[in-house]
């Protein structure tokens, strides 16, 4: 798939997010989804934890499939255009909602969880993402500043940092319905949430996160698979290895 990088760059600069339909083929994301299922089964066997819904962080740390996927040239070309020429992969996760998982993700900014240098994440739909099965919704222009997250997180659905109900004008939100293989690139200050899953079907998403390889940032103990993928630092490393 060929993208208009200028349009994506302008969208990202203005809104804090850019949508790339059909970034991957259906066959490619089906392979990623099957790998997610295998990983989740393995984690369940190792820990005995239930897997009805939830988040698993660190796919690339244990899977060669995702180690390759995070460095896909289609991703890097867009990242170089809209975010930074020097790109470092930080970490990735799967988000799985079963057919019985109906709750909506609350409004939040990812930066409230990690702080430090700003980062960019990619919400990759491994199934067709619709309003009915809980697709992403985003608030344009919210990437300009950090907000106070003071919502009640006692409902047991995660998201310890969230905005209180009613803090966002829902009429200005953009709903990102995308086919399997489509992706939403978004800044870590971009307010986002999801619709509730009322479809009675499961929904899988893969979310890798990247940062500017030259930015001063925190050290994150969970970023065990972090690696520079493009830019001057990568060229310097290759030069030292060849020398």
C-alpha positions as CSV (number, residue, x, y, z in Angstrom):
1,X,0.0,0.0,0.0
2,X,1.3,3.4,-1.0
3,X,0.4,6.3,1.3
4,X,0.4,10.1,0.8
5,X,3.0,10.9,3.4
6,X,2.4,14.6,3.2
7,X,-1.3,14.1,4.1
8,X,-0.4,11.8,7.0
9,X,2.2,14.3,8.2
10,X,-0.3,17.2,8.1
11,X,-3.0,15.2,9.8
12,X,-0.7,14.2,12.6
13,X,0.6,17.7,13.1
14,X,-2.9,19.2,13.2
15,X,-4.8,16.5,15.0
16,X,-2.3,14.4,16.9
17,X,-3.1,11.3,14.9
18,X,-3.1,10.0,11.4
19,X,-5.1,7.1,10.0
20,X,-3.4,4.7,7.5
21,X,-6.0,2.3,6.0
22,X,-4.8,-1.1,5.0
23,X,-1.3,-0.6,6.3
24,X,-1.0,-4.4,6.4
25,X,-2.8,-7.0,4.4
26,X,-5.5,-9.2,5.9
27,X,-3.3,-12.2,5.6
28,X,-0.5,-10.4,7.5
29,X,-2.7,-9.3,10.4
30,X,-4.3,-12.8,10.6
31,X,-0.7,-14.1,11.1
32,X,-0.2,-11.5,13.8
33,X,-3.5,-12.4,15.5
34,X,-2.7,-16.1,15.5
35,X,0.7,-15.3,17.1
36,X,-1.1,-13.2,19.8
37,X,-3.4,-16.2,20.5
38,X,-0.4,-18.5,20.8
39,X,1.3,-16.1,23.2
40,X,-1.7,-15.6,25.3
41,X,-2.2,-19.4,25.6
42,X,1.5,-19.7,26.6
43,X,1.2,-17.0,29.2
44,X,-2.0,-18.6,30.6
45,X,-0.2,-21.9,30.9
46,X,2.8,-20.3,32.6
47,X,0.8,-18.2,35.1
48,X,-2.6,-19.8,35.3
49,X,-4.2,-16.4,34.7
50,X,-7.5,-16.2,32.9
51,X,-7.5,-14.7,29.4
52,X,-11.1,-13.4,29.0
53,X,-9.9,-9.9,28.1
54,X,-7.0,-7.7,28.8
55,X,-3.6,-6.4,27.8
56,X,-0.3,-8.2,27.4
57,X,2.9,-6.1,27.2
58,X,6.0,-7.4,25.5
59,X,5.2,-9.3,22.4
60,X,8.4,-8.5,20.6
61,X,10.4,-9.6,23.7
62,X,9.2,-13.2,23.2
63,X,8.1,-13.5,19.6
64,X,10.3,-13.4,16.4
65,X,7.2,-12.6,14.5
66,X,6.7,-9.4,16.4
67,X,10.4,-8.6,16.5
68,X,10.2,-8.5,12.7
69,X,6.8,-6.7,12.6
70,X,8.0,-3.7,14.7
71,X,10.6,-2.9,12.1
72,X,8.4,-3.2,9.1
73,X,9.5,-0.6,6.4
74,X,5.9,0.6,5.9
75,X,5.7,1.6,9.6
76,X,9.2,3.2,9.6
77,X,8.5,5.2,6.4
78,X,5.4,6.8,8.0
79,X,7.2,7.3,11.4
80,X,10.1,9.0,9.7
81,X,7.7,11.3,7.8
82,X,5.4,12.3,10.7
83,X,7.4,11.9,13.9
84,X,11.2,11.7,13.7
85,X,13.9,10.5,11.3
86,X,15.7,8.6,14.1
87,X,13.4,5.9,15.3
88,X,13.7,3.6,18.3
89,X,11.2,0.9,19.0
90,X,10.3,0.9,22.7
91,X,7.7,-1.8,23.5
92,X,4.5,-3.3,22.2
93,X,1.3,-4.9,23.5
94,X,-1.8,-6.7,22.5
95,X,-5.3,-5.6,23.6
96,X,-7.9,-8.4,23.5
97,X,-11.6,-8.1,24.2
98,X,-13.6,-11.3,24.2
99,X,-17.2,-11.5,23.0
100,X,-18.3,-11.0,26.6
101,X,-16.2,-7.9,27.2
102,X,-18.5,-4.9,26.8
103,X,-16.9,-2.1,28.7
104,X,-15.4,1.0,26.9
105,X,-11.9,2.2,27.5
106,X,-12.0,5.6,29.2
107,X,-10.6,8.8,27.9
108,X,-6.9,9.1,28.6
109,X,-3.5,10.3,27.4
110,X,-0.8,7.6,27.2
111,X,1.9,10.1,28.4
112,X,0.3,10.1,31.9
113,X,1.5,6.5,32.3
114,X,5.2,6.9,31.2
115,X,6.1,10.7,31.2
116,X,9.5,11.5,29.8
117,X,10.1,12.2,26.1
118,X,7.0,12.1,23.9
119,X,6.3,8.9,22.0
120,X,4.1,7.6,19.2
121,X,2.0,4.5,19.2
122,X,0.3,2.7,16.4
123,X,-3.2,1.1,17.0
124,X,-3.2,-1.8,14.4
125,X,-6.5,-3.5,13.9
126,X,-6.2,-7.3,13.7
127,X,-9.9,-7.6,13.2
128,X,-12.2,-5.1,11.4
129,X,-12.7,-2.4,14.0
130,X,-16.2,-1.0,14.2
131,X,-18.3,1.1,16.6
132,X,-20.1,-2.1,17.5
133,X,-16.9,-4.0,18.6
134,X,-15.2,-1.2,20.3
135,X,-13.1,0.7,17.8
136,X,-10.9,3.7,18.8
137,X,-12.1,7.3,19.1
138,X,-9.8,10.3,19.4
139,X,-10.0,14.0,20.3
140,X,-8.4,16.1,17.5
141,X,-5.8,18.7,18.7
142,X,-5.5,17.3,22.2
143,X,-1.8,16.5,21.7
144,X,-0.9,20.1,22.4
145,X,-0.8,19.8,26.2
146,X,-1.0,17.3,29.1
147,X,-4.2,17.1,31.1
148,X,-5.0,16.2,34.7
149,X,-6.3,12.6,34.9
150,X,-8.6,12.6,37.9
151,X,-11.2,10.0,37.1
152,X,-12.3,7.2,39.3
153,X,-10.5,4.0,38.3
154,X,-12.2,1.7,40.8
155,X,-14.3,-0.2,38.3
156,X,-11.8,-3.0,37.9
157,X,-11.3,-2.4,34.2
158,X,-7.7,-1.0,34.4
159,X,-6.7,2.5,33.2
160,X,-5.5,3.9,36.5
161,X,-5.0,7.2,34.8
162,X,-8.2,8.5,33.2
163,X,-10.3,11.6,32.8
164,X,-13.4,11.9,34.8
165,X,-16.7,11.2,33.0
166,X,-18.1,14.2,31.1
167,X,-14.7,15.9,30.8
168,X,-14.6,15.4,27.0
169,X,-17.0,16.9,24.5
170,X,-17.9,13.7,22.7
171,X,-19.4,15.6,19.8
172,X,-15.9,16.6,18.7
173,X,-14.4,13.1,18.9
174,X,-13.4,11.2,15.7
175,X,-14.4,7.6,15.5
176,X,-11.7,5.5,13.7
177,X,-13.5,2.6,12.1
178,X,-10.9,0.7,10.1
179,X,-10.7,-2.6,8.3
180,X,-8.3,-5.3,9.6
181,X,-4.8,-4.2,8.7
182,X,-5.6,-0.5,9.1
183,X,-3.7,1.6,11.6
184,X,-4.0,4.8,13.7
185,X,-0.7,6.6,14.4
186,X,-1.1,8.8,17.5
187,X,0.9,11.1,19.8
188,X,1.1,10.1,23.4
189,X,-0.7,13.3,24.4
190,X,-3.6,12.6,22.1
191,X,-6.8,11.9,24.1
192,X,-8.3,8.6,23.1
193,X,-10.8,6.0,24.2
194,X,-12.8,3.2,22.8
195,X,-16.4,2.5,22.1
196,X,-18.0,-0.4,24.1
197,X,-17.9,-3.8,22.5
198,X,-21.6,-4.6,22.0
199,X,-21.1,-6.9,19.0
200,X,-20.9,-10.2,20.9
201,X,-17.6,-10.9,19.1
202,X,-13.9,-10.7,20.0
203,X,-11.6,-7.9,19.0
204,X,-7.8,-7.9,18.8
205,X,-5.4,-5.0,18.5
206,X,-1.6,-4.8,18.3
207,X,0.0,-1.5,19.6
208,X,3.7,-0.9,19.2
209,X,5.2,2.2,20.6
210,X,8.2,4.2,19.3
211,X,10.3,7.2,20.3
212,X,12.9,9.6,18.8
213,X,16.2,7.7,19.2
214,X,18.0,11.0,19.9
215,X,15.6,12.3,22.6
216,X,16.6,12.2,26.3
217,X,14.2,9.9,28.0
218,X,13.6,7.8,31.0
219,X,14.8,4.2,31.4
220,X,11.8,1.9,31.4
221,X,12.3,-1.6,32.9
222,X,9.5,-3.0,30.8
223,X,11.1,-1.9,27.5
224,X,13.3,-5.0,27.3
225,X,13.1,-5.4,23.5
226,X,13.9,-1.7,22.7
227,X,16.1,-1.2,19.7
228,X,17.0,1.5,17.2
229,X,15.5,0.8,13.8
230,X,16.4,3.8,11.6
231,X,18.6,6.9,11.6
232,X,22.1,8.1,12.5
233,X,22.4,6.0,15.6
234,X,21.7,2.9,13.6
235,X,24.2,3.9,10.9
236,X,26.8,4.6,13.6
237,X,26.3,1.2,15.2
238,X,26.5,-0.6,11.9
239,X,29.7,1.3,11.1
240,X,31.3,0.2,14.4
241,X,30.3,-3.4,13.8
242,X,31.8,-3.3,10.3
243,X,34.9,-1.5,11.4
